[in-house]
Amino acid sequence: MHYLGVDVGSVSTDLVMMDENLNVTEKVYLRTKGNPIKAIQDGFKILKNKYHKDDIAAAGTTGSGRAIAASIIGADAAKNEITAHATAALETYKDVRTIIEIGGQDSKIILLNNGIISDFAMNTVCAAGTGSFLDRQAERLDINIEEFGEYALRATSSVRIAGRCAVFAESDMIHKQQLGYNQPEIIRGLCDALVRNYLNNIAKGKAIFPKVLFQGGVAANRGMKASFENALGFEIFVPEHYNMMGAIGAAIMAKFAAEKSGKTNFRGFELADKNIFSRSMECEGCSNSCEVVKIFENNNIIGYFGDRCGKWCNKLQHTSKDLLA
């Protein structure tokens, strides 16, 4: 039997399959491209050639699109990214105290004490230091993103770059280029600046204790890892599946949920070929005026999300042609 985890983010949609011993047996990385439904179905198209519905003992979702993903696939657990990343980290590193996670458009810090989340924080406004920002800088410098960190490690010195704002960081990099600094020095300076920004804003006021795990797509950047280690004064660790930790955590939590209930709600990989779409409406039940999203499979509503009180998201699946109007 296998456990399926789906992490739907703003930049990427990640799917993992784990065996009964919670070893990762399959990884699928897809760009979300503003269409989480299509990304999920594209992922299922890849998996359905290798697995059947009966092979799946549980399925879980996480990420900003966890609600829509849960409706589509029939999730046994739909949990936030903080819980998912912590669950995945603790499965491999029981003694982890701090998790640094930097993804495509967000970054977060998670503090743990004896295996329990004690505090966390996320970026709120600026995307400086996230994967999308680094992608943009690599493209502007005509460097493959896979090589970005290696350039930083080749530098013999670091140039001071303003890193508190993505716009200012980019303009400061251009200014330093005009002054004649070479690319390795500028890239190392950028990594140092983004680490300062992370520690002074997201991690502000929080004590960072080892063991520290670096998770998310940006963990592949060796320059960022080195800058964190220089700033903190000790080694940080990058898990083997650093860019899939959210999906791994979702799969693990789904396993526990299905074992507790004695069944799984997973709807099968045939969803890859279904006509699934969403429509929104404004609920007039109270002054909150929640924007409720309905998920359809053909003319059948298979899920709701977006309401604050649970009036809609707790409704059972039913056919409702009149709501199509």
Secondary structure, 3 states (H helix, E strand, C coil): CEEEEEEECCCEEEEEEECCCCCEEEEEEEECCCCHHHHHHHHHHHHCCCCCHHHEEEEEEECCCHHHHHHHHCCCEECCHHHHHHHHHHHHCCCCCEEEEECCCCEEEEEEECCEEEEEEECCCCCCCCHHHHHHHHHHCCCCHHHHHHHHHHCCCCCCCCCCCHHHHHHHHHHHHHCCCCHHHHHHHHHHHHHHHHHHHHCCCCCCCCCEEEECHHHHCHHHHHHHHHHHCCCCECCCCHHHHHHHHHHHHHHHHHHHHCCCCCCCHHHHHCCEEEEEEECCCCCCCCEEEEEEECCEEEEEECCCCCCCCCCCCEECHHHHC
